[in-house]
């Protein structure tokens, strides 16, 4: 396996994941109270979607830990689709805090743990796929996936004449490229 000269460590990946959760919380917090309608209309569904993806991996890890005879299996399509996360920023913030603590506490052995990823494909979801991965690779996917949804949320903010920050919703490689220019 070819690796770069500056490969991130498990601790750095945990820190990066924690930073993603802080960004998520920064989006939800301003909508506590009178602005909750805007949260429900434009933001809540994206944050719920992101949270439930992280939650699926957290659940898979917890299940595999309790049942050591099981392979860690994550199915991102079997999400709860919890309407309370989507409509109530306080519930969203509670979920973010729990997940942040779980993922920031992972160690090198947990990061290297194999994961069997189940997902549906085909244009109508008619195909089932199973691929092998690792906890670290899944966290990299989840962080990238979150950033993609943050870009959409940033678009909603711009429509309201607001911004969530210059780098919000941009891939880390894009931010680094822009800083070099």
C-alpha positions as CSV (number, residue, x, y, z in Angstrom):
1,X,0.0,0.0,0.0
2,X,1.4,3.4,-1.0
3,X,1.2,6.0,1.7
4,X,1.9,9.7,1.6
5,X,4.7,11.3,3.7
6,X,2.2,13.0,5.9
7,X,-0.4,10.4,6.8
8,X,-2.9,11.3,9.5
9,X,-3.0,9.2,12.7
10,X,-6.0,7.7,14.4
11,X,-5.9,10.5,16.9
12,X,-5.9,13.1,14.1
13,X,-8.9,11.4,12.5
14,X,-10.7,11.5,15.8
15,X,-9.9,15.2,16.2
16,X,-11.0,15.9,12.6
17,X,-14.3,14.0,13.2
18,X,-14.8,16.0,16.4
19,X,-14.3,19.2,14.4
20,X,-17.0,18.0,12.0
21,X,-19.4,17.5,14.9
22,X,-18.5,21.0,16.2
23,X,-19.4,22.4,12.8
24,X,-22.7,20.5,12.9
25,X,-23.5,21.9,16.3
26,X,-22.6,25.5,15.2
27,X,-25.3,25.1,12.5
28,X,-28.0,23.8,14.8
29,X,-27.4,26.2,17.8
30,X,-28.7,29.4,16.2
31,X,-32.0,27.8,15.5
32,X,-32.9,27.1,19.1
33,X,-36.0,29.2,19.9
34,X,-37.8,31.5,17.5
35,X,-35.8,30.5,14.3
36,X,-36.8,26.8,14.6
37,X,-39.0,27.1,11.5
38,X,-36.0,27.9,9.3
39,X,-34.3,24.9,10.8
40,X,-37.2,22.6,10.0
41,X,-37.6,23.9,6.5
42,X,-34.0,23.8,5.3
43,X,-31.5,22.5,7.7
44,X,-32.9,19.8,9.9
45,X,-33.2,17.1,7.2
46,X,-29.6,17.5,6.2
47,X,-28.3,17.3,9.8
48,X,-30.6,14.3,10.6
49,X,-29.2,12.5,7.5
50,X,-25.6,13.2,8.6
51,X,-26.3,12.2,12.2
52,X,-28.0,9.0,11.3
53,X,-25.1,8.0,9.1
54,X,-22.6,8.5,12.0
55,X,-25.2,6.8,14.2
56,X,-25.3,3.7,12.0
57,X,-21.5,3.3,12.4
58,X,-21.7,3.9,16.1
59,X,-24.4,1.3,16.4
60,X,-22.4,-1.2,14.4
61,X,-19.4,-0.7,16.6
62,X,-21.4,-1.1,19.8
63,X,-23.1,-4.2,18.5
64,X,-19.8,-5.8,17.4
65,X,-18.3,-4.9,20.8
66,X,-21.1,-6.6,22.7
67,X,-21.2,-9.6,20.4
68,X,-17.6,-10.4,19.8
69,X,-18.6,-13.3,17.5
70,X,-20.1,-10.8,15.0
71,X,-18.3,-9.0,12.2
72,X,-18.8,-5.2,12.5
73,X,-21.6,-4.6,10.0
74,X,-22.9,-1.2,9.1
75,X,-26.0,-0.6,6.9
76,X,-26.3,3.1,6.2
77,X,-29.7,2.5,4.4
78,X,-31.3,1.1,7.6
79,X,-31.3,4.5,9.3
80,X,-34.1,5.4,11.8
81,X,-35.1,8.6,10.0
82,X,-35.9,10.2,13.3
83,X,-38.3,13.2,12.7
84,X,-37.3,14.7,16.1
85,X,-33.7,15.2,15.0
86,X,-35.0,16.8,11.8
87,X,-37.4,19.2,13.5
88,X,-35.9,20.0,16.9
89,X,-32.4,21.5,17.1
90,X,-32.2,20.7,20.8
91,X,-32.6,17.0,20.0
92,X,-30.1,17.4,17.2
93,X,-27.5,18.9,19.6
94,X,-28.0,16.0,22.1
95,X,-27.3,13.5,19.3
96,X,-24.3,15.4,18.2
97,X,-22.8,15.5,21.7
98,X,-23.2,11.7,22.2
99,X,-21.7,10.8,18.8
100,X,-18.9,13.3,19.2
101,X,-17.9,11.7,22.5
102,X,-18.0,8.2,21.0
103,X,-15.9,8.9,17.9
104,X,-13.4,11.1,19.6
105,X,-12.6,8.2,22.0
106,X,-11.7,5.6,19.3
107,X,-8.2,4.2,19.5
108,X,-5.8,2.8,16.8
109,X,-7.1,-0.8,17.2
110,X,-10.7,0.3,16.8
111,X,-9.9,2.5,13.8
112,X,-8.3,-0.5,12.1
113,X,-11.2,-2.8,12.8
114,X,-12.7,-4.3,9.7
115,X,-16.2,-3.2,8.7
116,X,-18.6,-4.9,6.4
117,X,-20.6,-2.2,4.7
118,X,-24.1,-3.1,3.3
119,X,-25.8,-0.7,0.9
120,X,-28.5,-0.7,-1.7
121,X,-27.8,0.3,-5.3
122,X,-29.4,0.4,-8.7
123,X,-31.7,3.2,-9.6
124,X,-34.6,1.7,-7.7
125,X,-32.5,0.2,-4.9
126,X,-32.9,-3.3,-6.4
127,X,-29.3,-4.3,-5.8
128,X,-27.7,-5.2,-2.5
129,X,-23.9,-4.6,-2.2
130,X,-21.5,-5.7,0.5
131,X,-18.0,-4.2,0.6
132,X,-15.2,-4.5,3.1
133,X,-13.8,-1.4,4.8
134,X,-12.4,-0.3,8.1
135,X,-13.6,2.1,10.8
136,X,-11.0,4.7,9.8
137,X,-12.1,4.5,6.2
138,X,-15.8,4.8,7.1
139,X,-15.0,7.9,9.3
140,X,-13.3,9.5,6.3
141,X,-16.4,8.7,4.2
142,X,-18.7,10.1,6.9
143,X,-16.7,13.3,7.3
144,X,-16.6,13.9,3.6
145,X,-20.4,13.1,3.4
146,X,-21.1,15.6,6.1
147,X,-19.0,18.3,4.4
148,X,-21.0,17.7,1.2
149,X,-24.3,18.3,3.1
150,X,-22.7,21.3,4.8
151,X,-22.2,22.8,1.3
152,X,-25.9,22.5,0.7
153,X,-26.7,24.1,4.1
154,X,-24.3,26.9,3.3
155,X,-26.3,27.5,0.1
156,X,-29.5,27.9,2.2
157,X,-27.6,30.4,4.4
158,X,-26.5,32.4,1.4
159,X,-30.2,32.5,0.2
160,X,-31.0,34.2,3.5
161,X,-28.1,36.6,3.2
162,X,-26.1,34.8,5.8
163,X,-22.9,32.8,5.8
164,X,-21.6,29.9,7.9
165,X,-18.0,30.8,7.3
166,X,-15.7,30.8,4.3
167,X,-14.5,27.2,4.6
168,X,-17.8,25.7,5.7
169,X,-19.0,23.1,3.3
170,X,-15.7,23.0,1.4
171,X,-13.6,19.9,1.2
172,X,-10.4,20.1,3.2
173,X,-8.4,19.8,-0.1
174,X,-10.3,22.7,-1.6
175,X,-9.6,24.9,1.5
176,X,-5.9,23.9,1.4
177,X,-5.8,24.7,-2.4
178,X,-7.4,28.1,-1.9
179,X,-5.0,29.0,0.9
180,X,-2.0,28.2,-1.4
181,X,-3.4,30.6,-4.1
